[in-house]
Amino acid sequence: MGRGGGGREDAAELLQPLFETKEAKGRVAYKLFAGTIMVGICLIWLYRIVQVIPRGGGDHDHDQEGRSWVWIGMFMAELWFGFYWIITQPVRFNVRYRLPFKDRLSSRYEDKLPGVDIFVCTADPVMEPPTLVINTVLSVMSYNYPPEKLSVYLSDDGGSEFIFYALLEASNFSKYWIPFCKKFNVEPRNPEAYFAQETYHDQEWLAIKIKYEEMKNRIESATAQERISREIRDQHKGFLEWNDKVTKQNHQSIVQIIIDGRDTKAVDKEGCQLPTLVYMAREKRPEWPHNFKAGAMNSLIRVSSEISNGSIILNVDCDMYANNADSIREALCFFMDEKTGHEIAFVQHPQTFNNITQNDLYSNNNHVVSQLAGIGGYYAALYCGTGCFHRRDSLSGRKYCKDYRGNRDMEANKNFEKKVHELEKVSKVLANCSYETDTQWGKEMGLVYGCAVEDIVTGLTIQCRGWKSVYYNPERKAFLGVAPTTLDIALVQYKRWSEGMFQIFFSKYCPFIYGNGKIKLGAQMGYCIYLLWATLSLPILYYVIVPPLYLLHGISLFPKVSSMWFIPFAYVFLAKSVYSLIQALNCGSTIKIWWNLQRMWMIRRTTAFLLAFIDISIKQLGLSQTTFVLTSKVVTEDVSKRYEQEIMEFGSSSIMFTMLGTFAMLNLFCLFGAIFKMVVVQEFGVLESLISQVFLCGMMVLINLPVYEAMFFRKDNGCLPFSVMFKSFVLASLACLIMPMI
């Protein structure tokens, strides 16, 4: 009887899923709340239609036709605000969270775990220092996963011998670091991050720390001297690939297998097998398009298929290290679930960072993840380019079909037939510039070319081939990266993202066209939340400029406080703001973090998004081409100090700072000018017709307090340059003076 009962329990265990899906609480309540917001929005639209021509304030009597166009502009801005809010609702209605059961995975499939290939991408040894890169490599080499089934590939798009040298050093250090991590269950397994947060433990801890510091010093010394000694060069044949003709944009393909995971002698100091470690620099020639990161990823897919051919691929940026040693096992719960695992193409983790200030000065961390979790609720999570586990079949262009059962053939499949030099020779061909000629690479296979955000469009094409994707946000973050520590870099990053996503909307990959009938309408709308970021700049720009100018001259653009029409305006603003704050607090944020987020969204929409909108408009006319901007991971000591003190970093003459300064000064002039007229001159009479504009203008002034501080009070290197302040002052003054003539 006991044995029979145990058999039934085993059968029940087999039926238990490897992950579960939970719906977010309060969905019905939110739908009711959203319904009231929708009513308020419709009433605002109705007000603009019914009250076609506004009444002037005070003794001013401007041309009615000109003011009608301003009124129409307000209506168009509010129409777009309302439409954009509507497309955000399906994902908010459908928030779901996934929870894997890695213990069930281990009990069922420990001896059948698939091979996992990990791609780490770097592009510039100056902006992405070698020590930063190898810390990420060491963190992913140290996963709690069978090393014989683990292969790590470093793509060096800069073709730098210093990155190669650093990787050699890391391969030697890994013989000590990996067993140390597994013996003491170390977290995180990035040496730099680990030693920064841990103090002295014992002699073994001290010994491994000394080894790490010695390795780091050797790498940094070689990089600073810009030379690698002959003694080091003689230690590995790979250095023969570099000569005086090799440059960042002009070099042959280089593939070096540094650790051969098939070799029984490739072991750590405890005698345990080491994972495979491969260096790759794809061929680059000035006359050949290299397609940025997408080209590097596609080369990695081909090279890895020849060497290890893991069924699962993890790709991370060089600054995004592994923060959870069990992340692979958790991700496999989604891929290997008996019921739905075979349908899943990729598992995306959120981008989180290890250098966030106490109040998240530049709002880099995504504290409120309901939108991403919401689109994940449609099994249509966005591929974000890093921190993502892929099924090799789906990434290589395979279409999903109901008969597909990839889970049955996912075990490691390394190439045991060829020797190391043979694998390197064949792999070099796969990384050549000409290999993709007349093929489907960059179209139907691998990452899609021709877009600055190749990751988003690639994820969309995979889903449109029938695959599903999962958004997974574990309590312990799987990956931690380096967030921008200056406002300029943060805005450049958002400009690139918003520009690339807006480009997708105007391409054949527009979700409403390309995804029609292939993914759900809610998922299509979810994509457009991000694809239409750039368009938000226009109504925001209108609100930032026009109401303040009309306030300065006593012309009301909103209903009086005593009017019933004032209620929907007040309700929509207050309800959305209060909900946003409550949601942020529930997600672990603070009021200060929430306020910084409001500030940064305003700054992004009036600078980065606006420039992205302009650039894409120019590109649609065929006047420019897609470019890729790499953001630096290196900052000076004084910049780091100001960042830690949460002092905004300006310090350059960027056009975005001129725009930001102009809008800040414009609202300051208009607010104080209007107050002066109302209080001192008593020109406007009744305040109630202008209270909405006073409030909007006042909010803009509060948001821009760090800008005023950088203009007038700060004397450090991070303040706004005088040239920016002067241009902002002149442009804002001209706007105030010219407005009465319009």
Secondary structure as the mmCIF struct_conf table of DSSP 4:
data_model
#
loop_
_struct_conf.conf_type_id
_struct_conf.id
_struct_conf.beg_label_comp_id
_struct_conf.beg_label_asym_id
_struct_conf.beg_label_seq_id
_struct_conf.end_label_comp_id
_struct_conf.end_label_asym_id
_struct_conf.end_label_seq_id
HELX_RH_AL_P HELX_RH_AL_P1 GLY A 2 LEU A 15
BEND BEND1 GLN A 16 GLN A 16
BEND BEND2 LEU A 18 LEU A 18
STRN STRN1 PHE A 19 GLU A 23
HELX_LH_PP_P HELX_LH_PP_P1 ALA A 24 ALA A 24
TURN_TY1_P TURN_TY1_P1 LYS A 25 GLY A 26
HELX_RH_AL_P HELX_RH_AL_P2 ARG A 27 VAL A 50
BEND BEND3 GLN A 51 GLN A 51
BEND BEND4 ILE A 53 ILE A 53
HELX_LH_PP_P HELX_LH_PP_P2 PRO A 54 GLY A 56
TURN_TY1_P TURN_TY1_P2 GLY A 58 ASP A 59
HELX_RH_AL_P HELX_RH_AL_P3 GLN A 64 PHE A 93
TURN_TY1_P TURN_TY1_P3 ASN A 94 ASN A 94
STRN STRN2 ARG A 96 PRO A 100
HELX_RH_AL_P HELX_RH_AL_P4 LYS A 102 TYR A 109
HELX_RH_3T_P HELX_RH_3T_P1 GLU A 110 LYS A 112
HELX_LH_PP_P HELX_LH_PP_P3 LEU A 113 LEU A 113
STRN STRN3 PRO A 114 PRO A 114
HELX_LH_PP_P HELX_LH_PP_P4 GLY A 115 GLY A 115
STRN STRN4 VAL A 116 THR A 122
TURN_TY1_P TURN_TY1_P4 PRO A 125 MET A 127
BEND BEND5 GLU A 128 GLU A 128
HELX_RH_AL_P HELX_RH_AL_P5 PRO A 130 MET A 141
TURN_TY1_P TURN_TY1_P5 SER A 142 SER A 142
BEND BEND6 ASN A 144 TYR A 145
HELX_RH_3T_P HELX_RH_3T_P2 PRO A 147 LYS A 149
STRN STRN5 LEU A 150 ASP A 156
TURN_TY1_P TURN_TY1_P6 ASP A 157 GLY A 158
HELX_RH_AL_P HELX_RH_AL_P6 GLU A 161 PHE A 184
TURN_TY1_P TURN_TY1_P7 ASN A 185 ASN A 185
BEND BEND7 GLU A 187 PRO A 188
HELX_RH_AL_P HELX_RH_AL_P7 PRO A 191 GLN A 197
HELX_RH_AL_P HELX_RH_AL_P8 GLN A 203 GLN A 225
TURN_TY1_P TURN_TY1_P8 GLU A 226 GLU A 226
HELX_RH_AL_P HELX_RH_AL_P9 ARG A 230 ARG A 233
TURN_TY1_P TURN_TY1_P9 ASP A 234 GLN A 235
HELX_RH_3T_P HELX_RH_3T_P3 LYS A 237 GLU A 241
TURN_TY1_P TURN_TY1_P10 ASP A 244 LYS A 245
STRN STRN6 THR A 247 THR A 247
TURN_TY1_P TURN_TY1_P11 LYS A 248 GLN A 249
STRN STRN7 ASN A 250 HIS A 251
STRN STRN8 ILE A 254 ILE A 259
TURN_TY1_P TURN_TY1_P12 GLY A 261 ARG A 262
TURN_TY1_P TURN_TY1_P13 THR A 264 LYS A 265
STRN STRN9 VAL A 267 VAL A 267
TURN_TY1_P TURN_TY1_P14 LYS A 269 GLU A 270
BEND BEND8 GLY A 271 GLY A 271
HELX_LH_PP_P HELX_LH_PP_P5 CYS A 272 CYS A 272
STRN STRN10 GLN A 273 GLN A 273
HELX_LH_PP_P HELX_LH_PP_P6 LEU A 274 PRO A 275
STRN STRN11 THR A 276 ALA A 281
STRN STRN12 LYS A 284 LYS A 284
TURN_TY1_P TURN_TY1_P15 PRO A 286 GLU A 287
BEND BEND9 TRP A 288 TRP A 288
HELX_RH_AL_P HELX_RH_AL_P10 PHE A 292 ILE A 307
TURN_TY1_P TURN_TY1_P16 SER A 308 SER A 308
BEND BEND10 SER A 311 SER A 311
STRN STRN13 ILE A 312 ASP A 317
TURN_TY1_P TURN_TY1_P17 CYS A 318 ASP A 319
STRN STRN14 TYR A 321 ALA A 322
TURN_TY1_P TURN_TY1_P18 ALA A 325 ASP A 326
HELX_RH_AL_P HELX_RH_AL_P11 SER A 327 PHE A 335
BEND BEND11 MET A 336 MET A 336
TURN_TY1_P TURN_TY1_P19 GLU A 338 THR A 340
HELX_RH_3T_P HELX_RH_3T_P4 GLY A 341 GLU A 343
STRN STRN15 ILE A 344 GLN A 348
HELX_LH_PP_P HELX_LH_PP_P7 HIS A 349 GLN A 351
STRN STRN16 PHE A 353 PHE A 353
BEND BEND12 ASN A 354 ASN A 354
TURN_TY1_P TURN_TY1_P20 GLN A 358 ASN A 359
TURN_TY1_P TURN_TY1_P21 LEU A 361 TYR A 362
BEND BEND13 ASN A 365 ASN A 365
HELX_RH_AL_P HELX_RH_AL_P12 SER A 370 GLY A 376
TURN_TY1_P TURN_TY1_P22 GLY A 377 TYR A 379
STRN STRN17 ALA A 380 ALA A 380
HELX_LH_PP_P HELX_LH_PP_P8 ALA A 381 TYR A 383
BEND BEND14 GLY A 385 GLY A 387
STRN STRN18 CYS A 388 ARG A 391
HELX_RH_AL_P HELX_RH_AL_P13 ARG A 392 LEU A 395
TURN_TY1_P TURN_TY1_P23 SER A 396 GLY A 397
HELX_LH_PP_P HELX_LH_PP_P9 ARG A 398 TYR A 400
TURN_TY1_P TURN_TY1_P24 LYS A 402 ASP A 403
HELX_RH_3T_P HELX_RH_3T_P5 GLY A 406 ASP A 409
STRN STRN19 GLU A 411 GLU A 411
BEND BEND15 GLU A 417 LYS A 418
HELX_RH_AL_P HELX_RH_AL_P14 VAL A 420 LEU A 430
TURN_TY1_P TURN_TY1_P25 ALA A 431 ALA A 431
BEND BEND16 ASN A 432 ASN A 432
HELX_RH_3T_P HELX_RH_3T_P6 CYS A 433 GLU A 436
TURN_TY1_P TURN_TY1_P26 THR A 437 ASP A 438
BEND BEND17 THR A 439 GLN A 440
STRN STRN20 TRP A 441 TRP A 441
TURN_TY1_P TURN_TY1_P27 GLY A 442 GLU A 444
STRN STRN21 MET A 445 MET A 445
BEND BEND18 GLY A 446 LEU A 447
HELX_LH_PP_P HELX_LH_PP_P10 VAL A 448 TYR A 449
BEND BEND19 GLY A 450 GLY A 450
TURN_TY1_P TURN_TY1_P28 ALA A 452 VAL A 453
HELX_RH_AL_P HELX_RH_AL_P15 GLU A 454 CYS A 464
TURN_TY1_P TURN_TY1_P29 ARG A 465 GLY A 466
STRN STRN22 LYS A 468 TYR A 471
BEND BEND20 GLU A 475 ARG A 476
BEND BEND21 ALA A 478 ALA A 478
STRN STRN23 PHE A 479 LEU A 480
STRN STRN24 GLY A 481 GLY A 481
BEND BEND22 THR A 486 THR A 486
HELX_RH_AL_P HELX_RH_AL_P16 LEU A 487 PHE A 505
TURN_TY1_P TURN_TY1_P30 PHE A 506 PHE A 506
BEND BEND23 SER A 507 SER A 507
TURN_TY1_P TURN_TY1_P31 LYS A 508 TYR A 509
HELX_RH_AL_P HELX_RH_AL_P17 PRO A 511 TYR A 514
TURN_TY1_P TURN_TY1_P32 GLY A 515 LYS A 518
BEND BEND24 ILE A 519 ILE A 519
HELX_RH_AL_P HELX_RH_AL_P18 LEU A 521 LEU A 531
TURN_TY1_P TURN_TY1_P33 LEU A 532 TRP A 533
HELX_RH_3T_P HELX_RH_3T_P7 ALA A 534 LEU A 536
HELX_RH_AL_P HELX_RH_AL_P19 SER A 537 LEU A 552
TURN_TY1_P TURN_TY1_P34 HIS A 553 GLY A 554
BEND BEND25 PHE A 558 PHE A 558
TURN_TY1_P TURN_TY1_P35 VAL A 561 SER A 562
BEND BEND26 SER A 563 SER A 563
TURN_TY1_P TURN_TY1_P36 MET A 564 TRP A 565
HELX_RH_AL_P HELX_RH_AL_P20 PHE A 566 ASN A 586
TURN_TY1_P TURN_TY1_P37 CYS A 587 GLY A 588
HELX_RH_AL_P HELX_RH_AL_P21 ILE A 591 THR A 606
TURN_TY1_P TURN_TY1_P38 THR A 607 THR A 607
HELX_RH_AL_P HELX_RH_AL_P22 ALA A 608 GLN A 620
TURN_TY1_P TURN_TY1_P39 LEU A 621 GLY A 622
BEND BEND27 LEU A 623 LEU A 623
HELX_LH_PP_P HELX_LH_PP_P11 LEU A 630 SER A 632
HELX_RH_AL_P HELX_RH_AL_P23 GLU A 637 GLU A 644
TURN_TY1_P TURN_TY1_P40 GLN A 645 GLU A 646
BEND BEND28 SER A 652 SER A 652
HELX_RH_AL_P HELX_RH_AL_P24 ILE A 655 ILE A 675
HELX_RH_PI_P HELX_RH_PI_P1 PHE A 676 VAL A 681
BEND BEND29 PHE A 684 PHE A 684
BEND BEND30 LEU A 687 LEU A 687
TURN_TY1_P TURN_TY1_P41 GLU A 688 LEU A 690
HELX_RH_AL_P HELX_RH_AL_P25 ILE A 691 ILE A 703
TURN_TY1_P TURN_TY1_P42 ASN A 704 ASN A 704
HELX_RH_AL_P HELX_RH_AL_P26 LEU A 705 TYR A 708
HELX_RH_PI_P HELX_RH_PI_P2 GLU A 709 PHE A 713
BEND BEND31 ASP A 716 ASP A 716
TURN_TY1_P TURN_TY1_P43 ASN A 717 GLY A 718
BEND BEND32 CYS A 719 CYS A 719
HELX_LH_PP_P HELX_LH_PP_P12 LEU A 720 PRO A 721
HELX_RH_AL_P HELX_RH_AL_P27 PHE A 722 ILE A 738
HELX_RH_3T_P HELX_RH_3T_P8 MET A 739 MET A 741
#
